[in-house]
Amino acid sequence: MVKPKKYRKKPIIVEAIQWTGDNFEEIYEFTKGNCCLTVDTGKLIVKTLEGDMEAERGAFVIKGLTG
């Protein structure tokens, strides 16, 4: 059996902003309009390449390498 080799992956620097529950306009601008608030729960929904992601207060919204 061949032993796997070890490699180092460089960390990637990303932009991020924390969802406080009171900064929707800031998040909206940061995501270029790709977010909305749910009326019943007040959770933030962010549209991503992987699908819609739900964020609760305190979560960070990050921009990946493709923006």
C-alpha positions as CSV (number, residue, x, y, z in Angstrom):
1,M,0.0,0.0,0.0
2,V,1.3,3.5,-0.9
3,K,1.6,5.9,1.9
4,P,-0.2,9.3,1.2
5,K,2.0,12.3,1.1
6,K,1.4,15.4,3.2
7,Y,0.8,18.8,1.6
8,R,0.3,22.3,3.0
9,K,-2.7,24.3,1.8
10,K,-2.3,28.1,2.0
11,P,-5.0,29.9,3.9
12,I,-7.3,32.0,1.7
13,I,-8.2,35.6,2.8
14,V,-11.9,36.4,2.4
15,E,-14.1,39.4,3.1
16,A,-16.7,38.8,5.8
17,I,-19.4,40.7,7.7
18,Q,-21.3,39.7,10.8
19,W,-25.1,39.5,10.7
20,T,-26.3,41.3,13.8
21,G,-30.0,41.4,13.0
22,D,-29.9,45.2,12.7
23,N,-27.6,45.6,9.7
24,F,-29.7,44.3,6.8
25,E,-28.8,47.2,4.5
26,E,-25.1,46.6,5.1
27,I,-25.4,42.9,4.3
28,Y,-27.6,43.7,1.3
29,E,-24.9,46.0,-0.1
30,F,-22.2,43.5,0.8
31,T,-24.0,40.6,-1.1
32,K,-24.9,42.9,-4.0
33,G,-28.6,42.3,-3.3
34,N,-28.3,38.5,-3.1
35,C,-30.1,38.3,0.3
36,C,-33.5,38.7,1.9
37,L,-35.1,38.4,5.3
38,T,-37.8,35.8,6.2
39,V,-40.9,37.4,7.6
40,D,-41.9,34.7,10.0
41,T,-38.4,33.9,11.6
42,G,-36.4,37.0,10.8
43,K,-33.5,34.9,9.5
44,L,-31.3,36.1,6.8
45,I,-31.3,34.1,3.5
46,V,-28.2,34.6,1.3
47,K,-28.3,33.3,-2.3
48,T,-25.0,31.5,-3.1
49,L,-23.6,29.3,-5.9
50,E,-24.4,26.3,-3.7
51,G,-28.0,27.4,-3.1
52,D,-29.8,29.5,-0.5
53,M,-28.0,29.6,2.9
54,E,-29.8,30.6,6.1
55,A,-28.0,32.8,8.7
56,E,-29.0,33.4,12.3
57,R,-27.9,36.5,14.3
58,G,-24.2,36.3,15.0
59,A,-23.3,34.3,11.9
60,F,-20.7,35.7,9.5
61,V,-21.5,36.1,5.8
62,I,-18.3,35.7,3.7
63,K,-17.4,36.3,0.1
64,G,-15.6,33.4,-1.6
65,L,-13.0,33.8,-4.2
66,T,-15.6,34.3,-6.9
67,G,-17.4,37.0,-5.0
